[in-house]
Amino acid sequence: METLTIRGGRPLRGRLAVQGSKNAVLPILAATAAFPGRFALSNCPPIRDLAVTRALLEGLGLDTEEREGVLYVESGGPVGTAPDPALSGRLRSSVLLLGALLARRGEAEIPLPGGCVLGERPLDLHLRGLEALGVRVRCEGDRLLCLGRPAGGTVLLPYPSVGATENLILAALGAAGPVRILGAAKEPEIRDLAGFLRACGAELRGAGSSCVRVTPRPLHGAAYRILPDRMEAATWLCAAAATGGELCLTELRPAQLRPVLQVLRRAGCELRETENELRLRGRALRAPGPVVTGPYPAFPTDAQAPLMAALLRAAGSTVIEETVFSDRFRQVPGLRAFGADIELAGRLARIRGVDRLRGAEAAATDLRGAAALVIAALAAEGESRITEAWHLDRGYGRFAERLRSLGAEAEAEENQI
Ligand code: EPZ
């Protein structure tokens, strides 16, 4: 969608099943290129980044087909080593093909990846880690040339990069000996990647901890159900909280959202949870105290913008510190158009609650920033228009339809061709 028009001022109410996780399905799809097999992935989200990744895999020689809600992938044939540069440039997770193709072919030519612009997003942790496994890395213009089947050994990650951890796990699948990754990221999506790989016969221990061990062995295809998307869940919770609504989310794992739930409770929301269901009742919100983003299990950076939008009318002032990305407050100018009172100082944002928000026009800048603008528009009085709304399609499936199912007045306009 190009533009999303919302008439705000109504509480969100209803029940919604959380979709499959974007940040789990993308590394799992990259993994299907790392070894021959037939795969059946269920609970895949209907999002643009998945469609682009399927096209990347097909360009490498894999076959993909969706039938009755299951995504089938076949990677038994010959697989190329150079993904399509135009497609790779559209999302960050294309870099994960690096590890998969090194495992499969011992070489890879990867264009520098794209994705949300959130400040500096270097690849040094990926590349130094691969070099520690004996891979020769050369940068030629906007392409990365990597040569050599990874050796066994130990990699030390100085920062728990999610992508670097995933890339090293995928490369380790084809290594000449066991690989240990110390300082690994602990996100639930990494545990889901490990769950998928173990279903394919991998010997992989420690996923979800800071020490992951992979012992290479022959692997095979498998059927696997993708983890629910904790960031989509956080987005809907923030939207319900911002509008004083009542929301029941199903098919999620509340335990993976603990820091977000703690902040929403401190802000005055009533939350009741079972193992895979969560009920939120919004109240007049109050400032929840300081929020600091960080690697899992800290408050997730992907929930920072949606939470900021939910707190725009909370009584008092809240300071958010963004420690993961260097420029992840790009939603702030758009939020100010709705009347938000936000002061920025480096990696700190101070939100002072205002009594009312007014409808406005604002342009989305990235996936989670776009969600923040939607939340502000839902809480604002009057009509709002969010342009560059295609950012939402990258990570939220059937977004406008799901908004309307919760009682929102939302209309999507497609590109005028
Ligand atoms: C993944 O990105 C997610 N994307 C991001 O979600 C998420 O925000 C991020 O992890 C952190 O949780 C996917 O899983 C597809 P990182 P990734 O490597 O792997 C720096 C969304 O909205 N860094 O953990 O790129 C980097 O610049 C997206 O769904 C290096 O310095 O994140 C950043 O400051 C946005 N060198 C920090 O580490 C490197 O080689 C965290 O990056 C790699 C990263």
Residues whose N, C-alpha, C, O or C-beta is under 5 A from the ligand:
A	BS01	EPZ	N23 S93 C116 E120 R121 P122 L123 D124 L125 H126 P160 S161 V162 G163 A164 T301 D302 V324 F325 S326 L367 R368
